[in-house]
Amino acid sequence: MGNELWLAIGLVLVVEGLGPMLVPQKWRAMVSEMSLLSDATLRRIGGCLVVAGAVIAYMMLSSK
């Protein structure tokens, strides 16, 4: 299980790094706009991402 976790972390880092690497100006503008959102909105977005990630992980693990 440890190798899968490190693989997942590595893939997250790759995906997260694509924005600033390929389109830094647009990425900076997006981060700037997100900083203006309310805490409740950011929590809602974060919660949706956590649920989506958990569902994907569950689907991948249960398909083995």
PQR file of N, CA, C, O and H, with PARSE charges and radii, in Angstrom:
ATOM      1  N   MET A   1       0.824  -1.210   0.000 -0.4000 1.5000
ATOM      2  CA  MET A   1       0.000   0.000   0.000 -0.0000 2.0000
ATOM      3  C   MET A   1       0.855   1.255   0.000  0.5500 1.7000
ATOM      4  O   MET A   1       0.433   2.287  -0.523 -0.5500 1.4000
ATOM      5  N   GLY A   2       2.037   1.188   0.571 -0.4000 1.5000
ATOM      6  CA  GLY A   2       2.888   2.370   0.633 -0.0000 2.0000
ATOM      7  C   GLY A   2       3.292   2.890  -0.730  0.5500 1.7000
ATOM      8  O   GLY A   2       3.332   4.100  -0.950 -0.5500 1.4000
ATOM      9  H   GLY A   2       2.380   0.350   0.995  0.4000 1.0000
ATOM     10  N   ASN A   3       3.596   1.971  -1.657 -0.4000 1.5000
ATOM     11  CA  ASN A   3       3.990   2.392  -2.995 -0.0000 2.0000
ATOM     12  C   ASN A   3       2.850   3.101  -3.722  0.5500 1.7000
ATOM     13  O   ASN A   3       3.080   4.081  -4.431 -0.5500 1.4000
ATOM     14  H   ASN A   3       3.564   0.987  -1.478  0.4000 1.0000
ATOM     15  N   GLU A   4       1.627   2.611  -3.548 -0.4000 1.5000
ATOM     16  CA  GLU A   4       0.482   3.240  -4.188 -0.0000 2.0000
ATOM     17  C   GLU A   4       0.257   4.651  -3.659  0.5500 1.7000
ATOM     18  O   GLU A   4      -0.096   5.560  -4.411 -0.5500 1.4000
ATOM     19  H   GLU A   4       1.441   1.816  -2.971  0.4000 1.0000
ATOM     20  N   LEU A   5       0.465   4.820  -2.367 -0.4000 1.5000
ATOM     21  CA  LEU A   5       0.299   6.150  -1.776 -0.0000 2.0000
ATOM     22  C   LEU A   5       1.316   7.128  -2.345  0.5500 1.7000
ATOM     23  O   LEU A   5       0.970   8.256  -2.694 -0.5500 1.4000
ATOM     24  H   LEU A   5       0.751   4.081  -1.757  0.4000 1.0000
ATOM     25  N   TRP A   6       2.570   6.697  -2.438 -0.4000 1.5000
ATOM     26  CA  TRP A   6       3.598   7.575  -3.009 -0.0000 2.0000
ATOM     27  C   TRP A   6       3.323   7.867  -4.484  0.5500 1.7000
ATOM     28  O   TRP A   6       3.584   8.973  -4.957 -0.5500 1.4000
ATOM     29  H   TRP A   6       2.851   5.780  -2.154  0.4000 1.0000
ATOM     30  N   LEU A   7       2.803   6.885  -5.203 -0.4000 1.5000
ATOM     31  CA  LEU A   7       2.436   7.101  -6.603 -0.0000 2.0000
ATOM     32  C   LEU A   7       1.332   8.140  -6.702  0.5500 1.7000
ATOM     33  O   LEU A   7       1.381   9.027  -7.554 -0.5500 1.4000
ATOM     34  H   LEU A   7       2.592   5.987  -4.819  0.4000 1.0000
ATOM     35  N   ALA A   8       0.340   8.031  -5.834 -0.4000 1.5000
ATOM     36  CA  ALA A   8      -0.762   8.992  -5.839 -0.0000 2.0000
ATOM     37  C   ALA A   8      -0.269  10.393  -5.511  0.5500 1.7000
ATOM     38  O   ALA A   8      -0.675  11.356  -6.163 -0.5500 1.4000
ATOM     39  H   ALA A   8       0.301   7.311  -5.142  0.4000 1.0000
ATOM     40  N   ILE A   9       0.590  10.523  -4.521 -0.4000 1.5000
ATOM     41  CA  ILE A   9       1.135  11.834  -4.152 -0.0000 2.0000
ATOM     42  C   ILE A   9       1.941  12.401  -5.315  0.5500 1.7000
ATOM     43  O   ILE A   9       1.841  13.588  -5.623 -0.5500 1.4000
ATOM     44  H   ILE A   9       0.919   9.741  -3.992  0.4000 1.0000
ATOM     45  N   GLY A  10       2.737  11.558  -5.958 -0.4000 1.5000
ATOM     46  CA  GLY A  10       3.516  12.012  -7.104 -0.0000 2.0000
ATOM     47  C   GLY A  10       2.637  12.503  -8.236  0.5500 1.7000
ATOM     48  O   GLY A  10       2.930  13.530  -8.849 -0.5500 1.4000
ATOM     49  H   GLY A  10       2.819  10.593  -5.708  0.4000 1.0000
ATOM     50  N   LEU A  11       1.556  11.779  -8.524 -0.4000 1.5000
ATOM     51  CA  LEU A  11       0.648  12.203  -9.588 -0.0000 2.0000
ATOM     52  C   LEU A  11      -0.056  13.515  -9.249  0.5500 1.7000
ATOM     53  O   LEU A  11      -0.264  14.354 -10.124 -0.5500 1.4000
ATOM     54  H   LEU A  11       1.318  10.945  -8.027  0.4000 1.0000
ATOM     55  N   VAL A  12      -0.420  13.690  -7.990 -0.4000 1.5000
ATOM     56  CA  VAL A  12      -1.035  14.956  -7.565 -0.0000 2.0000
ATOM     57  C   VAL A  12      -0.059  16.103  -7.790  0.5500 1.7000
ATOM     58  O   VAL A  12      -0.450  17.164  -8.276 -0.5500 1.4000
ATOM     59  H   VAL A  12      -0.252  13.007  -7.279  0.4000 1.0000
ATOM     60  N   LEU A  13       1.198  15.900  -7.444 -0.4000 1.5000
ATOM     61  CA  LEU A  13       2.202  16.948  -7.640 -0.0000 2.0000
ATOM     62  C   LEU A  13       2.394  17.270  -9.116  0.5500 1.7000
ATOM     63  O   LEU A  13       2.559  18.434  -9.481 -0.5500 1.4000
ATOM     64  H   LEU A  13       1.516  15.038  -7.049  0.4000 1.0000
ATOM     65  N   VAL A  14       2.375  16.251  -9.964 -0.4000 1.5000
ATOM     66  CA  VAL A  14       2.503  16.486 -11.406 -0.0000 2.0000
ATOM     67  C   VAL A  14       1.333  17.323 -11.904  0.5500 1.7000
ATOM     68  O   VAL A  14       1.529  18.317 -12.604 -0.5500 1.4000
ATOM     69  H   VAL A  14       2.241  15.306  -9.668  0.4000 1.0000
ATOM     70  N   VAL A  15       0.118  16.923 -11.545 -0.4000 1.5000
ATOM     71  CA  VAL A  15      -1.075  17.650 -12.003 -0.0000 2.0000
ATOM     72  C   VAL A  15      -1.081  19.075 -11.457  0.5500 1.7000
ATOM     73  O   VAL A  15      -1.389  20.017 -12.188 -0.5500 1.4000
ATOM     74  H   VAL A  15      -0.041  16.116 -10.976  0.4000 1.0000
ATOM     75  N   GLU A  16      -0.746  19.239 -10.186 -0.4000 1.5000
ATOM     76  CA  GLU A  16      -0.724  20.574  -9.582 -0.0000 2.0000
ATOM     77  C   GLU A  16       0.344  21.467 -10.205  0.5500 1.7000
ATOM     78  O   GLU A  16       0.177  22.686 -10.255 -0.5500 1.4000
ATOM     79  H   GLU A  16      -0.495  18.474  -9.592  0.4000 1.0000
ATOM     80  N   GLY A  17       1.424  20.884 -10.674 -0.4000 1.5000
ATOM     81  CA  GLY A  17       2.499  21.671 -11.249 -0.0000 2.0000
ATOM     82  C   GLY A  17       2.282  22.068 -12.695  0.5500 1.7000
ATOM     83  O   GLY A  17       2.988  22.939 -13.204 -0.5500 1.4000
ATOM     84  H   GLY A  17       1.560  19.894 -10.633  0.4000 1.0000
ATOM     85  N   LEU A  18       1.321  21.450 -13.371 -0.4000 1.5000
ATOM     86  CA  LEU A  18       1.102  21.758 -14.783 -0.0000 2.0000
ATOM     87  C   LEU A  18       0.652  23.200 -15.006  0.5500 1.7000
ATOM     88  O   LEU A  18       1.126  23.860 -15.931 -0.5500 1.4000
ATOM     89  H   LEU A  18       0.748  20.742 -12.958  0.4000 1.0000
ATOM     90  N   GLY A  19      -0.258  23.692 -14.167 -0.4000 1.5000
ATOM     91  CA  GLY A  19      -0.764  25.061 -14.327 -0.0000 2.0000
ATOM     92  C   GLY A  19       0.325  26.110 -14.275  0.5500 1.7000
ATOM     93  O   GLY A  19       0.483  26.871 -15.229 -0.5500 1.4000
ATOM     94  H   GLY A  19      -0.643  23.156 -13.415  0.4000 1.0000
ATOM     95  N   PRO A  20       1.089  26.175 -13.183 -0.5600 1.5000
ATOM     96  CA  PRO A  20       2.130  27.195 -13.108  0.2800 2.0000
ATOM     97  C   PRO A  20       3.232  27.001 -14.152  0.5500 1.7000
ATOM     98  O   PRO A  20       3.866  27.973 -14.564 -0.5500 1.4000
ATOM     99  N   MET A  21       3.466  25.766 -14.582 -0.4000 1.5000
ATOM    100  CA  MET A  21       4.517  25.525 -15.558 -0.0000 2.0000
ATOM    101  C   MET A  21       4.090  25.958 -16.967  0.5500 1.7000
ATOM    102  O   MET A  21       4.876  26.565 -17.695 -0.5500 1.4000
ATOM    103  H   MET A  21       2.951  24.977 -14.247  0.4000 1.0000
ATOM    104  N   LEU A  22       2.846  25.647 -17.349 -0.4000 1.5000
ATOM    105  CA  LEU A  22       2.410  25.879 -18.721 -0.0000 2.0000
ATOM    106  C   LEU A  22       1.793  27.257 -18.945  0.5500 1.7000
ATOM    107  O   LEU A  22       2.029  27.877 -19.982 -0.5500 1.4000
ATOM    108  H   LEU A  22       2.208  25.154 -16.757  0.4000 1.0000
ATOM    109  N   VAL A  23       1.012  27.738 -17.994 -0.4000 1.5000
ATOM    110  CA  VAL A  23       0.326  29.034 -18.151 -0.0000 2.0000
ATOM    111  C   VAL A  23       0.427  29.829 -16.852  0.5500 1.7000
ATOM    112  O   VAL A  23      -0.574  29.993 -16.154 -0.5500 1.4000
ATOM    113  H   VAL A  23       0.820  27.235 -17.152  0.4000 1.0000
ATOM    114  N   PRO A  24       1.621  30.326 -16.515 -0.5600 1.5000
ATOM    115  CA  PRO A  24       1.801  30.968 -15.208  0.2800 2.0000
ATOM    116  C   PRO A  24       0.937  32.211 -15.000  0.5500 1.7000
ATOM    117  O   PRO A  24       0.464  32.444 -13.887 -0.5500 1.4000
ATOM    118  N   GLN A  25       0.719  33.016 -16.045 -0.4000 1.5000
ATOM    119  CA  GLN A  25      -0.088  34.225 -15.853 -0.0000 2.0000
ATOM    120  C   GLN A  25      -1.530  33.881 -15.527  0.5500 1.7000
ATOM    121  O   GLN A  25      -2.119  34.467 -14.618 -0.5500 1.4000
ATOM    122  H   GLN A  25       1.103  32.827 -16.949  0.4000 1.0000
ATOM    123  N   LYS A  26      -2.106  32.930 -16.265 -0.4000 1.5000
ATOM    124  CA  LYS A  26      -3.499  32.538 -16.007 -0.0000 2.0000
ATOM    125  C   LYS A  26      -3.627  31.841 -14.664  0.5500 1.7000
ATOM    126  O   LYS A  26      -4.626  32.013 -13.965 -0.5500 1.4000
ATOM    127  H   LYS A  26      -1.628  32.455 -17.003  0.4000 1.0000
ATOM    128  N   TRP A  27      -2.616  31.051 -14.296 -0.4000 1.5000
ATOM    129  CA  TRP A  27      -2.636  30.373 -13.007 -0.0000 2.0000
ATOM    130  C   TRP A  27      -2.612  31.396 -11.878  0.5500 1.7000
ATOM    131  O   TRP A  27      -3.352  31.268 -10.903 -0.5500 1.4000
ATOM    132  H   TRP A  27      -1.804  30.911 -14.864  0.4000 1.0000
ATOM    133  N   ARG A  28      -1.767  32.403 -12.011 -0.4000 1.5000
ATOM    134  CA  ARG A  28      -1.669  33.456 -10.994 -0.0000 2.0000
ATOM    135  C   ARG A  28      -2.994  34.210 -10.878  0.5500 1.7000
ATOM    136  O   ARG A  28      -3.437  34.527  -9.774 -0.5500 1.4000
ATOM    137  H   ARG A  28      -1.165  32.506 -12.804  0.4000 1.0000
ATOM    138  N   ALA A  29      -3.629  34.498 -12.026 -0.4000 1.5000
ATOM    139  CA  ALA A  29      -4.918  35.194 -12.006 -0.0000 2.0000
ATOM    140  C   ALA A  29      -5.986  34.345 -11.316  0.5500 1.7000
ATOM    141  O   ALA A  29      -6.809  34.869 -10.565 -0.5500 1.4000
ATOM    142  H   ALA A  29      -3.270  34.240 -12.923  0.4000 1.0000
ATOM    143  N   MET A  30      -5.974  33.031 -11.572 -0.4000 1.5000
ATOM    144  CA  MET A  30      -6.947  32.146 -10.947 -0.0000 2.0000
ATOM    145  C   MET A  30      -6.755  32.115  -9.430  0.5500 1.7000
ATOM    146  O   MET A  30      -7.722  32.187  -8.673 -0.5500 1.4000
ATOM    147  H   MET A  30      -5.306  32.605 -12.183  0.4000 1.0000
ATOM    148  N   VAL A  31      -5.497  32.008  -8.997 -0.4000 1.5000
ATOM    149  CA  VAL A  31      -5.223  31.984  -7.557 -0.0000 2.0000
ATOM    150  C   VAL A  31      -5.634  33.314  -6.923  0.5500 1.7000
ATOM    151  O   VAL A  31      -6.167  33.346  -5.814 -0.5500 1.4000
ATOM    152  H   VAL A  31      -4.711  31.949  -9.612  0.4000 1.0000
ATOM    153  N   SER A  32      -5.381  34.398  -7.633 -0.4000 1.5000
ATOM    154  CA  SER A  32      -5.770  35.717  -7.119 -0.0000 2.0000
ATOM    155  C   SER A  32      -7.290  35.817  -6.976  0.5500 1.7000
ATOM    156  O   SER A  32      -7.786  36.340  -5.979 -0.5500 1.4000
ATOM    157  H   SER A  32      -4.948  34.373  -8.534  0.4000 1.0000
ATOM    158  N   GLU A  33      -8.022  35.319  -7.963 -0.4000 1.5000
ATOM    159  CA  GLU A  33      -9.488  35.339  -7.875 -0.0000 2.0000
ATOM    160  C   GLU A  33      -9.986  34.444  -6.752  0.5500 1.7000
ATOM    161  O   GLU A  33     -10.935  34.793  -6.050 -0.5500 1.4000
ATOM    162  H   GLU A  33      -7.619  34.894  -8.773  0.4000 1.0000
ATOM    163  N   MET A  34      -9.353  33.299  -6.583 -0.4000 1.5000
ATOM    164  CA  MET A  34      -9.776  32.399  -5.514 -0.0000 2.0000
ATOM    165  C   MET A  34      -9.554  33.011  -4.137  0.5500 1.7000
ATOM    166  O   MET A  34     -10.299  32.720  -3.201 -0.5500 1.4000
ATOM    167  H   MET A  34      -8.582  33.015  -7.154  0.4000 1.0000
ATOM    168  N   SER A  35      -8.536  33.858  -4.007 -0.4000 1.5000
ATOM    169  CA  SER A  35      -8.277  34.480  -2.709 -0.0000 2.0000
ATOM    170  C   SER A  35      -9.386  35.458  -2.324  0.5500 1.7000
ATOM    171  O   SER A  35      -9.504  35.840  -1.160 -0.5500 1.4000
ATOM    172  H   SER A  35      -7.931  34.095  -4.767  0.4000 1.0000
ATOM    173  N   LEU A  36     -10.195  35.860  -3.298 -0.4000 1.5000
ATOM    174  CA  LEU A  36     -11.302  36.776  -3.019 -0.0000 2.0000
ATOM    175  C   LEU A  36     -12.585  36.046  -2.617  0.5500 1.7000
ATOM    176  O   LEU A  36     -13.534  36.680  -2.157 -0.5500 1.4000
ATOM    177  H   LEU A  36     -10.100  35.549  -4.244  0.4000 1.0000
ATOM    178  N   LEU A  37     -12.624  34.738  -2.783 -0.4000 1.5000
ATOM    179  CA  LEU A  37     -13.825  33.968  -2.425 -0.0000 2.0000
ATOM    180  C   LEU A  37     -13.974  33.898  -0.904  0.5500 1.7000
ATOM    181  O   LEU A  37     -13.001  33.992  -0.156 -0.5500 1.4000
ATOM    182  H   LEU A  37     -11.853  34.223  -3.157  0.4000 1.0000
ATOM    183  N   SER A  38     -15.206  33.732  -0.485 -0.4000 1.5000
ATOM    184  CA  SER A  38     -15.464  33.624   0.954 -0.0000 2.0000
ATOM    185  C   SER A  38     -14.953  32.280   1.475  0.5500 1.7000
ATOM    186  O   SER A  38     -14.752  31.336   0.712 -0.5500 1.4000
ATOM    187  H   SER A  38     -15.996  33.656  -1.093  0.4000 1.0000
ATOM    188  N   ASP A  39     -14.750  32.218   2.780 -0.4000 1.5000
ATOM    189  CA  ASP A  39     -14.300  30.967   3.400 -0.0000 2.0000
ATOM    190  C   ASP A  39     -15.298  29.843   3.159  0.5500 1.7000
ATOM    191  O   ASP A  39     -14.904  28.703   2.916 -0.5500 1.4000
ATOM    192  H   ASP A  39     -14.913  32.985   3.401  0.4000 1.0000
ATOM    193  N   ALA A  40     -16.581  30.159   3.224 -0.4000 1.5000
ATOM    194  CA  ALA A  40     -17.608  29.136   3.021 -0.0000 2.0000
ATOM    195  C   ALA A  40     -17.527  28.552   1.612  0.5500 1.7000
ATOM    196  O   ALA A  40     -17.670  27.343   1.436 -0.5500 1.4000
ATOM    197  H   ALA A  40     -16.901  31.085   3.421  0.4000 1.0000
ATOM    198  N   THR A  41     -17.302  29.392   0.621 -0.4000 1.5000
ATOM    199  CA  THR A  41     -17.192  28.922  -0.752 -0.0000 2.0000
ATOM    200  C   THR A  41     -15.956  28.049  -0.922  0.5500 1.7000
ATOM    201  O   THR A  41     -16.016  27.002  -1.565 -0.5500 1.4000
ATOM    202  H   THR A  41     -17.186  30.375   0.765  0.4000 1.0000
ATOM    203  N   LEU A  42     -14.843  28.474  -0.351 -0.4000 1.5000
ATOM    204  CA  LEU A  42     -13.624  27.678  -0.441 -0.0000 2.0000
ATOM    205  C   LEU A  42     -13.790  26.332   0.259  0.5500 1.7000
ATOM    206  O   LEU A  42     -13.295  25.314  -0.225 -0.5500 1.4000
ATOM    207  H   LEU A  42     -14.794  29.326   0.172  0.4000 1.0000
ATOM    208  N   ARG A  43     -14.482  26.325   1.391 -0.4000 1.5000
ATOM    209  CA  ARG A  43     -14.741  25.065   2.097 -0.0000 2.0000
ATOM    210  C   ARG A  43     -15.602  24.137   1.250  0.5500 1.7000
ATOM    211  O   ARG A  43     -15.357  22.931   1.196 -0.5500 1.4000
ATOM    212  H   ARG A  43     -14.884  27.152   1.784  0.4000 1.0000
ATOM    213  N   ARG A  44     -16.612  24.701   0.586 -0.4000 1.5000
ATOM    214  CA  ARG A  44     -17.487  23.914  -0.267 -0.0000 2.0000
ATOM    215  C   ARG A  44     -16.699  23.298  -1.430  0.5500 1.7000
ATOM    216  O   ARG A  44     -16.862  22.119  -1.743 -0.5500 1.4000
ATOM    217  H   ARG A  44     -16.811  25.680   0.629  0.4000 1.0000
ATOM    218  N   ILE A  45     -15.853  24.101  -2.058 -0.4000 1.5000
ATOM    219  CA  ILE A  45     -15.013  23.609  -3.158 -0.0000 2.0000
ATOM    220  C   ILE A  45     -14.083  22.504  -2.648  0.5500 1.7000
ATOM    221  O   ILE A  45     -13.969  21.448  -3.271 -0.5500 1.4000
ATOM    222  H   ILE A  45     -15.721  25.059  -1.804  0.4000 1.0000
ATOM    223  N   GLY A  46     -13.424  22.751  -1.521 -0.4000 1.5000
ATOM    224  CA  GLY A  46     -12.529  21.754  -0.943 -0.0000 2.0000
ATOM    225  C   GLY A  46     -13.253  20.477  -0.589  0.5500 1.7000
ATOM    226  O   GLY A  46     -12.735  19.386  -0.827 -0.5500 1.4000
ATOM    227  H   GLY A  46     -13.517  23.608  -1.015  0.4000 1.0000
ATOM    228  N   GLY A  47     -14.439  20.588  -0.025 -0.4000 1.5000
ATOM    229  CA  GLY A  47     -15.224  19.410   0.326 -0.0000 2.0000
ATOM    230  C   GLY A  47     -15.606  18.598  -0.899  0.5500 1.7000
ATOM    231  O   GLY A  47     -15.547  17.369  -0.875 -0.5500 1.4000
ATOM    232  H   GLY A  47     -14.861  21.474   0.169  0.4000 1.0000
ATOM    233  N   CYS A  48     -15.996  19.275  -1.964 -0.4000 1.5000
ATOM    234  CA  CYS A  48     -16.331  18.570  -3.207 -0.0000 2.0000
ATOM    235  C   CYS A  48     -15.118  17.838  -3.758  0.5500 1.7000
ATOM    236  O   CYS A  48     -15.239  16.709  -4.235 -0.5500 1.4000
ATOM    237  H   CYS A  48     -16.044  20.274  -1.983  0.4000 1.0000
ATOM    238  N   LEU A  49     -13.957  18.465  -3.698 -0.4000 1.5000
ATOM    239  CA  LEU A  49     -12.736  17.820  -4.188 -0.0000 2.0000
ATOM    240  C   LEU A  49     -12.371  16.603  -3.342  0.5500 1.7000
ATOM    241  O   LEU A  49     -11.948  15.579  -3.877 -0.5500 1.4000
ATOM    242  H   LEU A  49     -13.858  19.381  -3.311  0.4000 1.0000
ATOM    243  N   VAL A  50     -12.533  16.710  -2.035 -0.4000 1.5000
ATOM    244  CA  VAL A  50     -12.237  15.581  -1.145 -0.0000 2.0000
ATOM    245  C   VAL A  50     -13.186  14.420  -1.436  0.5500 1.7000
ATOM    246  O   VAL A  50     -12.751  13.272  -1.527 -0.5500 1.4000
ATOM    247  H   VAL A  50     -12.877  17.542  -1.600  0.4000 1.0000
ATOM    248  N   VAL A  51     -14.474  14.711  -1.580 -0.4000 1.5000
ATOM    249  CA  VAL A  51     -15.445  13.653  -1.863 -0.0000 2.0000
ATOM    250  C   VAL A  51     -15.150  13.015  -3.221  0.5500 1.7000
ATOM    251  O   VAL A  51     -15.177  11.790  -3.346 -0.5500 1.4000
ATOM    252  H   VAL A  51     -14.827  15.644  -1.506  0.4000 1.0000
ATOM    253  N   ALA A  52     -14.872  13.830  -4.235 -0.4000 1.5000
ATOM    254  CA  ALA A  52     -14.569  13.283  -5.560 -0.0000 2.0000
ATOM    255  C   ALA A  52     -13.321  12.397  -5.508  0.5500 1.7000
ATOM    256  O   ALA A  52     -13.295  11.321  -6.105 -0.5500 1.4000
ATOM    257  H   ALA A  52     -14.851  14.824  -4.134  0.4000 1.0000
ATOM    258  N   GLY A  53     -12.306  12.845  -4.804 -0.4000 1.5000
ATOM    259  CA  GLY A  53     -11.083  12.053  -4.667 -0.0000 2.0000
ATOM    260  C   GLY A  53     -11.330  10.758  -3.930  0.5500 1.7000
ATOM    261  O   GLY A  53     -10.795   9.716  -4.310 -0.5500 1.4000
ATOM    262  H   GLY A  53     -12.327  13.719  -4.318  0.4000 1.0000
ATOM    263  N   ALA A  54     -12.133  10.806  -2.881 -0.4000 1.5000
ATOM    264  CA  ALA A  54     -12.434   9.594  -2.114 -0.0000 2.0000
ATOM    265  C   ALA A  54     -13.225   8.601  -2.958  0.5500 1.7000
ATOM    266  O   ALA A  54     -12.982   7.397  -2.883 -0.5500 1.4000
ATOM    267  H   ALA A  54     -12.567  11.652  -2.572  0.4000 1.0000
ATOM    268  N   VAL A  55     -14.165   9.091  -3.756 -0.4000 1.5000
ATOM    269  CA  VAL A  55     -14.956   8.207  -4.617 -0.0000 2.0000
ATOM    270  C   VAL A  55     -14.060   7.554  -5.667  0.5500 1.7000
ATOM    271  O   VAL A  55     -14.167   6.352  -5.912 -0.5500 1.4000
ATOM    272  H   VAL A  55     -14.363  10.069  -3.816  0.4000 1.0000
ATOM    273  N   ILE A  56     -13.183   8.335  -6.285 -0.4000 1.5000
ATOM    274  CA  ILE A  56     -12.264   7.782  -7.286 -0.0000 2.0000
ATOM    275  C   ILE A  56     -11.349   6.749  -6.649  0.5500 1.7000
ATOM    276  O   ILE A  56     -11.150   5.672  -7.212 -0.5500 1.4000
ATOM    277  H   ILE A  56     -13.097   9.311  -6.086  0.4000 1.0000
ATOM    278  N   ALA A  57     -10.790   7.058  -5.485 -0.4000 1.5000
ATOM    279  CA  ALA A  57      -9.910   6.115  -4.797 -0.0000 2.0000
ATOM    280  C   ALA A  57     -10.655   4.834  -4.444  0.5500 1.7000
ATOM    281  O   ALA A  57     -10.120   3.739  -4.617 -0.5500 1.4000
ATOM    282  H   ALA A  57     -10.952   7.933  -5.028  0.4000 1.0000
ATOM    283  N   TYR A  58     -11.882   4.961  -3.954 -0.4000 1.5000
ATOM    284  CA  TYR A  58     -12.680   3.786  -3.613 -0.0000 2.0000
ATOM    285  C   TYR A  58     -12.946   2.933  -4.857  0.5500 1.7000
ATOM    286  O   TYR A  58     -12.834   1.707  -4.818 -0.5500 1.4000
ATOM    287  H   TYR A  58     -12.316   5.850  -3.814  0.4000 1.0000
ATOM    288  N   MET A  59     -13.298   3.598  -5.953 -0.4000 1.5000
ATOM    289  CA  MET A  59     -13.569   2.863  -7.191 -0.0000 2.0000
ATOM    290  C   MET A  59     -12.317   2.133  -7.669  0.5500 1.7000
ATOM    291  O   MET A  59     -12.407   0.991  -8.119 -0.5500 1.4000
ATOM    292  H   MET A  59     -13.388   4.593  -5.984  0.4000 1.0000
ATOM    293  N   MET A  60     -11.169   2.764  -7.580 -0.4000 1.5000
ATOM    294  CA  MET A  60      -9.927   2.140  -8.040 -0.0000 2.0000
ATOM    295  C   MET A  60      -9.535   0.970  -7.136  0.5500 1.7000
ATOM    296  O   MET A  60      -9.080  -0.066  -7.621 -0.5500 1.4000
ATOM    297  H   MET A  60     -11.096   3.692  -7.214  0.4000 1.0000
ATOM    298  N   LEU A  61      -9.711   1.136  -5.833 -0.4000 1.5000
ATOM    299  CA  LEU A  61      -9.351   0.074  -4.912 -0.0000 2.0000
ATOM    300  C   LEU A  61     -10.308  -1.110  -4.975  0.5500 1.7000
ATOM    301  O   LEU A  61      -9.898  -2.259  -4.814 -0.5500 1.4000
ATOM    302  H   LEU A  61     -10.080   1.977  -5.439  0.4000 1.0000
ATOM    303  N   SER A  62     -11.579  -0.824  -5.210 -0.4000 1.5000
ATOM    304  CA  SER A  62     -12.553  -1.918  -5.245 -0.0000 2.0000
ATOM    305  C   SER A  62     -12.513  -2.676  -6.565  0.5500 1.7000
ATOM    306  O   SER A  62     -13.063  -3.773  -6.655 -0.5500 1.4000
ATOM    307  H   SER A  62     -11.912   0.110  -5.342  0.4000 1.0000
ATOM    308  N   SER A  63     -11.875  -2.118  -7.592 -0.4000 1.5000
ATOM    309  CA  SER A  63     -11.814  -2.801  -8.889 -0.0000 2.0000
ATOM    310  C   SER A  63     -10.680  -3.800  -8.974  0.5500 1.7000
ATOM    311  O   SER A  63     -10.563  -4.518  -9.967 -0.5500 1.4000
ATOM    312  H   SER A  63     -11.428  -1.226  -7.519  0.4000 1.0000
ATOM    313  N   LYS A  64      -9.828  -3.859  -7.935 -0.4000 1.5000
ATOM    314  CA  LYS A  64      -8.682  -4.790  -7.931 -0.0000 2.0000
ATOM    315  C   LYS A  64      -9.122  -6.209  -7.735  0.5500 1.7000
ATOM    316  O   LYS A  64      -8.289  -7.115  -7.707 -0.5500 1.4000
ATOM    317  H   LYS A  64      -9.923  -3.275  -7.129  0.4000 1.0000
TER
END
